Amino acid sequence: MISVEQVDGVSMVKANVTDFTDAIGYCEYKIPFFAKNIYVKTADMQKGEEHHEEAERIERETAIQVPLTVEELRDADTDLDFFREDVRAIFTRDYQSMMGKARLVLFGRADKIMRRESTLVVSDDKRTDKPFRHDGREVPFLDQRLQVLAYLHSKFDLGSKYGGWVEIPHSNKMYQLNIIDGRSKQIYKTYQEVVGQEHASLLDKHASQFAFKCLQWVPLQHHNNRNKCAPCGYKNCSSRIN
């Protein structure tokens, strides 16, 4: 749910990471629905959730959890491997516009967080019945890319023993995004990219626009794409293209 409030002269926008990526990466006209806590789950979304639940169950039944020490967490050269869906994330940024100061707070839970050879890695699975849509693409779709970037620039809730909401020490950032063929349930394609300043700028560009649009400081823009409206579950959207 998207919420807006004033805190010490700052316009605070709180939302889920998926609210941000779905609105900016797919359709901005979902923002008013999210602000009213109205969510429509499509058949594809349901299948995606089932895939994630199954992957989490298998990992918890087969993986061996080794207790993490504070020293290991702080040592960027020590490899880490957290259970799937086990770590909450929070992305916080302040933005300034002619309308005032805005603070965006995004909450979420990444599929998989690891640290390999001093590199913080966020891995995410995206199930689809049309994996061929990714043929020839060099980078994921915008909503998918923004999601992993948001997690890579977040703090993580590791518990009071480790300092609560903290950054995981690292030298580099990287995402792995696996496209899962819904029929074979196998990885069809993996996007993998080391993240740098240009990615941080891309994330901030879209995150600031999301905050401003939630605050109604800038107008929503329609994608004008009939193919996006057709599968959308918000059938009563006044901006729907039939």
CYANA upper distance limits for C-alpha pairs under 8 A (distance plus 0.5 A):
  1 MET  CA     14 LYS  CA      8.38
  1 MET  CA     15 ALA  CA      6.15
  1 MET  CA     16 ASN  CA      7.15
  1 MET  CA     19 ASP  CA      7.94
  1 MET  CA     34 PHE  CA      5.76
  1 MET  CA     35 ALA  CA      6.25
  1 MET  CA     36 LYS  CA      7.67
  1 MET  CA     37 ASN  CA      5.50
  2 ILE  CA     13 VAL  CA      7.50
  2 ILE  CA     14 LYS  CA      6.13
  2 ILE  CA     15 ALA  CA      4.97
  2 ILE  CA     16 ASN  CA      7.80
  2 ILE  CA     19 ASP  CA      8.02
  2 ILE  CA     31 ILE  CA      8.24
  2 ILE  CA     34 PHE  CA      6.19
  2 ILE  CA     35 ALA  CA      5.02
  2 ILE  CA     36 LYS  CA      8.13
  2 ILE  CA     37 ASN  CA      7.83
  2 ILE  CA    214 CYS  CA      8.32
  3 SER  CA     13 VAL  CA      6.30
  3 SER  CA     14 LYS  CA      5.71
  3 SER  CA     15 ALA  CA      7.04
  3 SER  CA     35 ALA  CA      6.76
  4 VAL  CA     11 SER  CA      7.49
  4 VAL  CA     12 MET  CA      6.04
  4 VAL  CA     13 VAL  CA      5.23
  4 VAL  CA     14 LYS  CA      7.02
  4 VAL  CA    214 CYS  CA      8.28
  4 VAL  CA    215 LEU  CA      7.71
  5 GLU  CA     11 SER  CA      6.43
  5 GLU  CA     12 MET  CA      5.70
  5 GLU  CA     13 VAL  CA      7.33
  6 GLN  CA     10 VAL  CA      6.09
  6 GLN  CA     11 SER  CA      5.26
  6 GLN  CA     12 MET  CA      6.38
  7 VAL  CA     11 SER  CA      7.00
  7 VAL  CA     12 MET  CA      7.17
  9 GLY  CA    101 LYS  CA      8.20
 10 VAL  CA    100 GLY  CA      8.01
 10 VAL  CA    101 LYS  CA      5.87
 10 VAL  CA    102 ALA  CA      6.11
 10 VAL  CA    103 ARG  CA      7.23
 11 SER  CA    100 GLY  CA      8.23
 11 SER  CA    101 LYS  CA      6.77
 11 SER  CA    102 ALA  CA      5.18
 11 SER  CA    103 ARG  CA      6.68
 11 SER  CA    215 LEU  CA      8.27
 12 MET  CA    102 ALA  CA      6.35
 12 MET  CA    103 ARG  CA      5.34
 12 MET  CA    104 LEU  CA      6.64
 12 MET  CA    105 VAL  CA      8.11
 13 VAL  CA    102 ALA  CA      7.86
 13 VAL  CA    103 ARG  CA      6.61
 13 VAL  CA    104 LEU  CA      5.41
 13 VAL  CA    105 VAL  CA      6.66
 13 VAL  CA    211 ALA  CA      6.78
 13 VAL  CA    214 CYS  CA      7.74
 13 VAL  CA    215 LEU  CA      8.08
 14 LYS  CA    104 LEU  CA      6.59
 14 LYS  CA    105 VAL  CA      5.30
 14 LYS  CA    106 LEU  CA      6.42
 14 LYS  CA    107 PHE  CA      8.34
 15 ALA  CA     19 ASP  CA      6.77
 15 ALA  CA     20 PHE  CA      7.65
 15 ALA  CA    105 VAL  CA      6.98
 15 ALA  CA    106 LEU  CA      5.57
 15 ALA  CA    107 PHE  CA      6.90
 16 ASN  CA     20 PHE  CA      7.17
 16 ASN  CA    106 LEU  CA      5.68
 16 ASN  CA    107 PHE  CA      5.29
 16 ASN  CA    108 GLY  CA      6.35
 17 VAL  CA     21 THR  CA      6.84
 17 VAL  CA    106 LEU  CA      5.71
 17 VAL  CA    107 PHE  CA      6.10
 17 VAL  CA    108 GLY  CA      5.90
 17 VAL  CA    147 GLN  CA      7.20
 17 VAL  CA    150 ALA  CA      7.88
 18 THR  CA     22 ASP  CA      6.20
 18 THR  CA    108 GLY  CA      8.05
 18 THR  CA    147 GLN  CA      7.62
 19 ASP  CA     23 ALA  CA      6.49
 19 ASP  CA     31 ILE  CA      8.14
 19 ASP  CA     34 PHE  CA      7.54
 20 PHE  CA     24 ILE  CA      6.52
 20 PHE  CA     25 GLY  CA      8.43
 20 PHE  CA    106 LEU  CA      8.40
 20 PHE  CA    207 ALA  CA      7.89
 20 PHE  CA    210 PHE  CA      7.07
 21 THR  CA     25 GLY  CA      5.72
 21 THR  CA     26 TYR  CA      7.95
 21 THR  CA    142 LEU  CA      8.42
 21 THR  CA    143 ASP  CA      5.21
 21 THR  CA    144 GLN  CA      7.80
 21 THR  CA    146 LEU  CA      6.65
 21 THR  CA    147 GLN  CA      6.56
 22 ASP  CA     26 TYR  CA      5.71
 22 ASP  CA     27 CYS  CA      7.11
 22 ASP  CA     28 GLU  CA      8.40
 22 ASP  CA     30 LYS  CA      8.32
 22 ASP  CA    143 ASP  CA      6.65
 23 ALA  CA     27 CYS  CA      5.25
 23 ALA  CA     28 GLU  CA      4.89
 23 ALA  CA     29 TYR  CA      7.50
 23 ALA  CA     30 LYS  CA      6.22
 23 ALA  CA     31 ILE  CA      6.66
 23 ALA  CA    210 PHE  CA      8.34
 24 ILE  CA     28 GLU  CA      6.13
 24 ILE  CA    143 ASP  CA      7.46
 24 ILE  CA    206 HIS  CA      7.52
 24 ILE  CA    210 PHE  CA      7.23
 25 GLY  CA    141 PHE  CA      8.23
 25 GLY  CA    142 LEU  CA      5.75
 25 GLY  CA    143 ASP  CA      4.55
 25 GLY  CA    144 GLN  CA      8.32
 25 GLY  CA    146 LEU  CA      8.36
 26 TYR  CA    143 ASP  CA      7.26
 26 TYR  CA    228 LYS  CA      8.14
 27 CYS  CA    222 HIS  CA      7.51
 27 CYS  CA    223 HIS  CA      7.12
 28 GLU  CA    220 LEU  CA      6.45
 28 GLU  CA    221 GLN  CA      6.96
 28 GLU  CA    222 HIS  CA      7.27
 29 TYR  CA     33 PHE  CA      8.23
 29 TYR  CA    220 LEU  CA      7.16
 29 TYR  CA    221 GLN  CA      8.20
 29 TYR  CA    222 HIS  CA      7.55
 29 TYR  CA    237 CYS  CA      8.48
 29 TYR  CA    239 SER  CA      8.05
 30 LYS  CA     34 PHE  CA      6.73
 31 ILE  CA     35 ALA  CA      6.61
 31 ILE  CA    214 CYS  CA      7.26
 32 PRO  CA     36 LYS  CA      7.01
 33 PHE  CA     37 ASN  CA      6.84
 33 PHE  CA     38 ILE  CA      5.57
 33 PHE  CA     39 TYR  CA      7.52
 34 PHE  CA     38 ILE  CA      5.96
 34 PHE  CA     39 TYR  CA      7.08
 40 VAL  CA    233 GLY  CA      6.09
 40 VAL  CA    234 TYR  CA      7.14
 41 LYS  CA     45 MET  CA      6.43
 41 LYS  CA     46 GLN  CA      7.08
 41 LYS  CA    233 GLY  CA      7.47
 42 THR  CA     46 GLN  CA      6.80
 42 THR  CA    232 CYS  CA      8.21
 42 THR  CA    233 GLY  CA      6.63
 43 ALA  CA     47 LYS  CA      6.77
 44 ASP  CA     48 GLY  CA      6.64
 44 ASP  CA    128 THR  CA      7.86
 45 MET  CA     49 GLU  CA      6.74
 46 GLN  CA     50 GLU  CA      6.79
 47 LYS  CA     51 HIS  CA      6.77
 47 LYS  CA    127 ARG  CA      8.16
 48 GLY  CA     52 HIS  CA      6.89
 48 GLY  CA    126 LYS  CA      7.59
 48 GLY  CA    127 ARG  CA      5.98
 48 GLY  CA    128 THR  CA      8.21
 49 GLU  CA     53 GLU  CA      6.64
 50 GLU  CA     54 GLU  CA      6.63
 51 HIS  CA     55 ALA  CA      6.66
 51 HIS  CA    127 ARG  CA      7.77
 52 HIS  CA     56 GLU  CA      6.58
 52 HIS  CA    111 ASP  CA      8.40
 52 HIS  CA    125 ASP  CA      8.20
 53 GLU  CA     57 ARG  CA      6.62
 54 GLU  CA     58 ILE  CA      6.69
 55 ALA  CA     59 GLU  CA      6.77
 56 GLU  CA     60 ARG  CA      6.71
 56 GLU  CA     83 PHE  CA      8.36
 56 GLU  CA     84 ARG  CA      6.14
 56 GLU  CA     85 GLU  CA      7.62
 57 ARG  CA     61 GLU  CA      6.71
 58 ILE  CA     62 THR  CA      6.64
 59 GLU  CA     63 ALA  CA      5.91
 59 GLU  CA     83 PHE  CA      7.79
 59 GLU  CA     84 ARG  CA      7.80
 60 ARG  CA     64 ILE  CA      8.49
 60 ARG  CA     83 PHE  CA      7.68
 68 LEU  CA     72 GLU  CA      7.09
 68 LEU  CA     73 LEU  CA      7.58
 69 THR  CA     73 LEU  CA      6.92
 70 VAL  CA     74 ARG  CA      6.76
 70 VAL  CA    161 LYS  CA      8.15
 70 VAL  CA    162 TYR  CA      6.47
 71 GLU  CA     75 ASP  CA      6.67
 72 GLU  CA     76 ALA  CA      8.40
 72 GLU  CA     78 THR  CA      6.45
 73 LEU  CA     78 THR  CA      7.86
 73 LEU  CA     80 LEU  CA      8.20
 73 LEU  CA    162 TYR  CA      8.50
 73 LEU  CA    168 ILE  CA      7.50
 73 LEU  CA    169 PRO  CA      7.81
 74 ARG  CA    168 ILE  CA      7.92
 74 ARG  CA    169 PRO  CA      6.55
 75 ASP  CA    169 PRO  CA      7.51
 76 ALA  CA    115 ARG  CA      8.47
 76 ALA  CA    117 GLU  CA      8.49
 76 ALA  CA    118 SER  CA      5.59
 76 ALA  CA    168 ILE  CA      8.47
 76 ALA  CA    169 PRO  CA      5.68
 76 ALA  CA    170 HIS  CA      5.47
 76 ALA  CA    171 SER  CA      7.62
 77 ASP  CA    116 ARG  CA      8.45
 77 ASP  CA    117 GLU  CA      6.44
 77 ASP  CA    118 SER  CA      5.40
 77 ASP  CA    170 HIS  CA      8.28
 78 THR  CA    115 ARG  CA      8.03
 78 THR  CA    116 ARG  CA      8.17
 78 THR  CA    117 GLU  CA      7.79
 78 THR  CA    118 SER  CA      7.60
 79 ASP  CA    114 MET  CA      7.91
 79 ASP  CA    115 ARG  CA      5.57
 79 ASP  CA    116 ARG  CA      5.54
 79 ASP  CA    117 GLU  CA      6.92
 79 ASP  CA    118 SER  CA      7.75
 80 LEU  CA    114 MET  CA      5.83
 80 LEU  CA    115 ARG  CA      5.32
 80 LEU  CA    116 ARG  CA      7.39
 81 ASP  CA    113 ILE  CA      7.05
 81 ASP  CA    114 MET  CA      5.13
 81 ASP  CA    115 ARG  CA      7.12
 82 PHE  CA     86 ASP  CA      7.22
 82 PHE  CA     87 VAL  CA      8.01
 82 PHE  CA    112 LYS  CA      7.35
 82 PHE  CA    113 ILE  CA      6.28
 82 PHE  CA    114 MET  CA      6.73
 83 PHE  CA     87 VAL  CA      8.43
 83 PHE  CA    112 LYS  CA      7.35
 83 PHE  CA    113 ILE  CA      8.30
 84 ARG  CA    110 ALA  CA      8.23
 84 ARG  CA    111 ASP  CA      5.85
 84 ARG  CA    112 LYS  CA      5.29
 84 ARG  CA    113 ILE  CA      7.92
 85 GLU  CA    109 ARG  CA      6.42
 85 GLU  CA    110 ALA  CA      6.41
 85 GLU  CA    111 ASP  CA      5.47
 85 GLU  CA    112 LYS  CA      6.81
 86 ASP  CA    109 ARG  CA      7.92
 87 VAL  CA    109 ARG  CA      6.51
 87 VAL  CA    110 ALA  CA      7.50
 87 VAL  CA    113 ILE  CA      8.35
 87 VAL  CA    156 PHE  CA      6.96
 87 VAL  CA    157 ASP  CA      6.69
 87 VAL  CA    158 LEU  CA      7.30
 88 ARG  CA    107 PHE  CA      7.99
 88 ARG  CA    108 GLY  CA      6.42
 88 ARG  CA    109 ARG  CA      5.10
 88 ARG  CA    110 ALA  CA      7.68
 88 ARG  CA    156 PHE  CA      6.21
 88 ARG  CA    157 ASP  CA      5.92
 88 ARG  CA    158 LEU  CA      8.49
 89 ALA  CA    107 PHE  CA      6.38
 89 ALA  CA    108 GLY  CA      5.72
 89 ALA  CA    109 ARG  CA      6.04
 89 ALA  CA    110 ALA  CA      7.66
 89 ALA  CA    151 TYR  CA      7.07
 89 ALA  CA    154 SER  CA      6.41
 89 ALA  CA    155 LYS  CA      6.17
 89 ALA  CA    156 PHE  CA      5.02
 89 ALA  CA    157 ASP  CA      6.85
 90 ILE  CA    105 VAL  CA      7.38
 90 ILE  CA    106 LEU  CA      6.12
 90 ILE  CA    107 PHE  CA      5.26
 90 ILE  CA    108 GLY  CA      7.01
 90 ILE  CA    151 TYR  CA      8.19
 90 ILE  CA    154 SER  CA      5.75
 90 ILE  CA    155 LYS  CA      5.89
 90 ILE  CA    156 PHE  CA      6.90
 91 PHE  CA    104 LEU  CA      8.29
 91 PHE  CA    105 VAL  CA      6.17
 91 PHE  CA    106 LEU  CA      5.50
 91 PHE  CA    107 PHE  CA      7.10
 91 PHE  CA    150 ALA  CA      7.00
 91 PHE  CA    151 TYR  CA      7.64
 91 PHE  CA    153 HIS  CA      7.11
 91 PHE  CA    154 SER  CA      4.94
 91 PHE  CA    155 LYS  CA      7.02
 92 THR  CA    103 ARG  CA      7.64
 92 THR  CA    104 LEU  CA      6.11
 92 THR  CA    105 VAL  CA      5.09
 92 THR  CA    106 LEU  CA      7.01
 92 THR  CA    154 SER  CA      7.83
 93 ARG  CA    103 ARG  CA      6.24
 93 ARG  CA    104 LEU  CA      5.87
 93 ARG  CA    105 VAL  CA      7.32
 94 ASP  CA    101 LYS  CA      7.66
 94 ASP  CA    102 ALA  CA      6.21
 94 ASP  CA    103 ARG  CA      4.86
 94 ASP  CA    104 LEU  CA      6.85
 95 TYR  CA    101 LYS  CA      6.38
 95 TYR  CA    102 ALA  CA      5.62
 95 TYR  CA    103 ARG  CA      6.66
 95 TYR  CA    104 LEU  CA      8.34
 95 TYR  CA    208 SER  CA      6.75
 96 GLN  CA    100 GLY  CA      6.42
 96 GLN  CA    101 LYS  CA      5.06
 96 GLN  CA    102 ALA  CA      6.64
 97 SER  CA    101 LYS  CA      6.87
 97 SER  CA    102 ALA  CA      8.43
 99 MET  CA    217 TRP  CA      7.19
102 ALA  CA    211 ALA  CA      7.58
102 ALA  CA    212 PHE  CA      8.11
103 ARG  CA    211 ALA  CA      8.11
104 LEU  CA    207 ALA  CA      8.20
104 LEU  CA    208 SER  CA      8.23
104 LEU  CA    211 ALA  CA      6.56
108 GLY  CA    151 TYR  CA      8.38
110 ALA  CA    122 VAL  CA      7.62
110 ALA  CA    123 SER  CA      8.15
110 ALA  CA    124 ASP  CA      7.59
110 ALA  CA    148 VAL  CA      8.30
110 ALA  CA    151 TYR  CA      7.07
111 ASP  CA    122 VAL  CA      8.08
111 ASP  CA    123 SER  CA      6.76
111 ASP  CA    124 ASP  CA      5.69
111 ASP  CA    125 ASP  CA      7.70
112 LYS  CA    122 VAL  CA      6.32
112 LYS  CA    123 SER  CA      5.53
112 LYS  CA    124 ASP  CA      6.91
113 ILE  CA    120 LEU  CA      8.01
113 ILE  CA    121 VAL  CA      6.37
113 ILE  CA    122 VAL  CA      5.35
113 ILE  CA    123 SER  CA      6.92
114 MET  CA    120 LEU  CA      6.52
114 MET  CA    121 VAL  CA      5.56
114 MET  CA    122 VAL  CA      7.01
115 ARG  CA    119 THR  CA      5.83
115 ARG  CA    120 LEU  CA      5.04
115 ARG  CA    121 VAL  CA      6.23
115 ARG  CA    170 HIS  CA      8.03
116 ARG  CA    120 LEU  CA      7.12
116 ARG  CA    121 VAL  CA      7.63
118 SER  CA    169 PRO  CA      8.47
118 SER  CA    170 HIS  CA      5.52
118 SER  CA    171 SER  CA      5.87
118 SER  CA    172 ASN  CA      7.10
119 THR  CA    170 HIS  CA      6.05
119 THR  CA    171 SER  CA      6.29
119 THR  CA    172 ASN  CA      5.07
119 THR  CA    173 LYS  CA      5.86
119 THR  CA    174 MET  CA      7.23
120 LEU  CA    152 LEU  CA      7.96
120 LEU  CA    168 ILE  CA      8.00
120 LEU  CA    169 PRO  CA      8.44
120 LEU  CA    170 HIS  CA      6.31
120 LEU  CA    171 SER  CA      8.15
120 LEU  CA    172 ASN  CA      6.68
120 LEU  CA    173 LYS  CA      5.29
120 LEU  CA    174 MET  CA      6.69
121 VAL  CA    152 LEU  CA      8.04
121 VAL  CA    173 LYS  CA      6.55
121 VAL  CA    174 MET  CA      5.41
121 VAL  CA    175 TYR  CA      5.92
121 VAL  CA    176 GLN  CA      7.69
122 VAL  CA    148 VAL  CA      6.88
122 VAL  CA    151 TYR  CA      7.60
122 VAL  CA    152 LEU  CA      6.97
122 VAL  CA    174 MET  CA      7.16
122 VAL  CA    175 TYR  CA      5.41
122 VAL  CA    176 GLN  CA      6.79
123 SER  CA    148 VAL  CA      8.03
123 SER  CA    175 TYR  CA      6.29
123 SER  CA    176 GLN  CA      5.09
123 SER  CA    177 LEU  CA      6.20
123 SER  CA    178 ASN  CA      8.04
124 ASP  CA    148 VAL  CA      7.72
124 ASP  CA    176 GLN  CA      6.95
124 ASP  CA    177 LEU  CA      5.45
124 ASP  CA    178 ASN  CA      6.67
125 ASP  CA    177 LEU  CA      6.42
125 ASP  CA    178 ASN  CA      5.24
125 ASP  CA    179 ILE  CA      6.59
125 ASP  CA    180 ILE  CA      7.14
126 LYS  CA    177 LEU  CA      7.81
126 LYS  CA    178 ASN  CA      6.60
126 LYS  CA    179 ILE  CA      5.50
126 LYS  CA    180 ILE  CA      6.28
127 ARG  CA    179 ILE  CA      6.49
127 ARG  CA    180 ILE  CA      4.97
127 ARG  CA    181 ASP  CA      6.62
127 ARG  CA    182 GLY  CA      6.17
128 THR  CA    179 ILE  CA      7.67
128 THR  CA    180 ILE  CA      6.65
128 THR  CA    181 ASP  CA      6.16
128 THR  CA    182 GLY  CA      5.62
129 ASP  CA    181 ASP  CA      6.48
129 ASP  CA    182 GLY  CA      5.22
129 ASP  CA    183 ARG  CA      6.95
130 LYS  CA    181 ASP  CA      7.81
130 LYS  CA    182 GLY  CA      8.35
131 PRO  CA    135 ASP  CA      8.14
131 PRO  CA    179 ILE  CA      7.29
131 PRO  CA    180 ILE  CA      7.71
131 PRO  CA    181 ASP  CA      6.24
131 PRO  CA    188 TYR  CA      7.15
134 HIS  CA    140 PRO  CA      8.22
134 HIS  CA    189 LYS  CA      8.23
138 GLU  CA    191 TYR  CA      8.07
139 VAL  CA    145 ARG  CA      8.22
139 VAL  CA    191 TYR  CA      6.95
140 PRO  CA    144 GLN  CA      6.48
140 PRO  CA    145 ARG  CA      6.19
140 PRO  CA    177 LEU  CA      8.21
140 PRO  CA    191 TYR  CA      7.24
141 PHE  CA    145 ARG  CA      6.70
142 LEU  CA    146 LEU  CA      6.52
143 ASP  CA    147 GLN  CA      6.73
144 GLN  CA    148 VAL  CA      7.23
145 ARG  CA    149 LEU  CA      6.69
146 LEU  CA    150 ALA  CA      6.46
146 LEU  CA    203 LEU  CA      6.76
147 GLN  CA    151 TYR  CA      7.05
148 VAL  CA    152 LEU  CA      6.69
148 VAL  CA    175 TYR  CA      6.91
149 LEU  CA    153 HIS  CA      6.82
149 LEU  CA    175 TYR  CA      8.10
149 LEU  CA    199 HIS  CA      7.82
149 LEU  CA    200 ALA  CA      8.05
149 LEU  CA    203 LEU  CA      7.22
150 ALA  CA    154 SER  CA      6.78
150 ALA  CA    203 LEU  CA      7.53
151 TYR  CA    155 LYS  CA      8.49
152 LEU  CA    173 LYS  CA      7.28
152 LEU  CA    174 MET  CA      8.25
152 LEU  CA    175 TYR  CA      8.29
153 HIS  CA    200 ALA  CA      8.41
154 SER  CA    167 GLU  CA      7.68
155 LYS  CA    165 TRP  CA      6.23
155 LYS  CA    166 VAL  CA      5.55
155 LYS  CA    167 GLU  CA      5.26
155 LYS  CA    168 ILE  CA      8.01
156 PHE  CA    164 GLY  CA      8.18
156 PHE  CA    165 TRP  CA      5.56
156 PHE  CA    166 VAL  CA      5.85
156 PHE  CA    167 GLU  CA      6.69
156 PHE  CA    168 ILE  CA      8.00
157 ASP  CA    164 GLY  CA      5.79
157 ASP  CA    165 TRP  CA      4.86
157 ASP  CA    166 VAL  CA      7.02
158 LEU  CA    162 TYR  CA      6.45
158 LEU  CA    163 GLY  CA      7.70
158 LEU  CA    164 GLY  CA      6.01
158 LEU  CA    165 TRP  CA      6.95
158 LEU  CA    166 VAL  CA      7.69
159 GLY  CA    163 GLY  CA      6.94
159 GLY  CA    164 GLY  CA      5.10
159 GLY  CA    165 TRP  CA      7.91
160 SER  CA    164 GLY  CA      5.08
162 TYR  CA    166 VAL  CA      8.31
172 ASN  CA    194 VAL  CA      7.95
172 ASN  CA    195 VAL  CA      7.90
173 LYS  CA    194 VAL  CA      6.40
173 LYS  CA    195 VAL  CA      5.77
173 LYS  CA    196 GLY  CA      8.01
174 MET  CA    192 GLN  CA      7.63
174 MET  CA    193 GLU  CA      6.11
174 MET  CA    194 VAL  CA      4.77
174 MET  CA    195 VAL  CA      5.81
175 TYR  CA    191 TYR  CA      8.31
175 TYR  CA    192 GLN  CA      6.13
175 TYR  CA    193 GLU  CA      6.19
175 TYR  CA    194 VAL  CA      7.21
175 TYR  CA    195 VAL  CA      7.88
176 GLN  CA    190 THR  CA      7.10
176 GLN  CA    191 TYR  CA      6.14
176 GLN  CA    192 GLN  CA      5.02
176 GLN  CA    193 GLU  CA      7.44
177 LEU  CA    190 THR  CA      5.99
177 LEU  CA    191 TYR  CA      5.51
177 LEU  CA    192 GLN  CA      6.94
178 ASN  CA    187 ILE  CA      6.73
178 ASN  CA    188 TYR  CA      8.00
178 ASN  CA    189 LYS  CA      6.48
178 ASN  CA    190 THR  CA      4.94
178 ASN  CA    191 TYR  CA      6.96
179 ILE  CA    187 ILE  CA      6.25
179 ILE  CA    188 TYR  CA      6.03
179 ILE  CA    189 LYS  CA      5.67
179 ILE  CA    190 THR  CA      6.55
180 ILE  CA    185 LYS  CA      6.44
180 ILE  CA    186 GLN  CA      6.08
180 ILE  CA    187 ILE  CA      5.05
180 ILE  CA    188 TYR  CA      6.05
180 ILE  CA    189 LYS  CA      7.86
181 ASP  CA    185 LYS  CA      5.65
181 ASP  CA    186 GLN  CA      6.08
181 ASP  CA    187 ILE  CA      6.68
181 ASP  CA    188 TYR  CA      6.13
182 GLY  CA    186 GLN  CA      8.21
195 VAL  CA    199 HIS  CA      6.46
195 VAL  CA    200 ALA  CA      8.34
196 GLY  CA    200 ALA  CA      7.13
197 GLN  CA    201 SER  CA      6.68
198 GLU  CA    202 LEU  CA      6.69
199 HIS  CA    203 LEU  CA      6.67
200 ALA  CA    204 ASP  CA      6.66
201 SER  CA    205 LYS  CA      6.53
202 LEU  CA    206 HIS  CA      7.02
203 LEU  CA    207 ALA  CA      6.40
204 ASP  CA    208 SER  CA      6.34
205 LYS  CA    209 GLN  CA      6.97
206 HIS  CA    210 PHE  CA      6.63
207 ALA  CA    211 ALA  CA      6.81
208 SER  CA    212 PHE  CA      6.71
209 GLN  CA    213 LYS  CA      6.50
209 GLN  CA    218 VAL  CA      8.38
210 PHE  CA    214 CYS  CA      6.64
211 ALA  CA    215 LEU  CA      6.79
212 PHE  CA    216 GLN  CA      6.58
212 PHE  CA    217 TRP  CA      5.57
212 PHE  CA    218 VAL  CA      6.36
213 LYS  CA    217 TRP  CA      6.35
213 LYS  CA    218 VAL  CA      5.72
213 LYS  CA    219 PRO  CA      6.67
213 LYS  CA    220 LEU  CA      6.80
222 HIS  CA    239 SER  CA      8.38
224 ASN  CA    241 ILE  CA      8.01
225 ASN  CA    229 CYS  CA      7.27
225 ASN  CA    241 ILE  CA      8.12
226 ARG  CA    230 ALA  CA      6.74
226 ARG  CA    241 ILE  CA      6.10
226 ARG  CA    242 ASN  CA      7.49
227 ASN  CA    231 PRO  CA      7.87
228 LYS  CA    232 CYS  CA      7.07
229 CYS  CA    240 ARG  CA      6.54
229 CYS  CA    241 ILE  CA      6.56
229 CYS  CA    242 ASN  CA      8.01
230 ALA  CA    241 ILE  CA      8.39
230 ALA  CA    242 ASN  CA      7.94
235 LYS  CA    240 ARG  CA      7.93
236 ASN  CA    240 ARG  CA      8.20
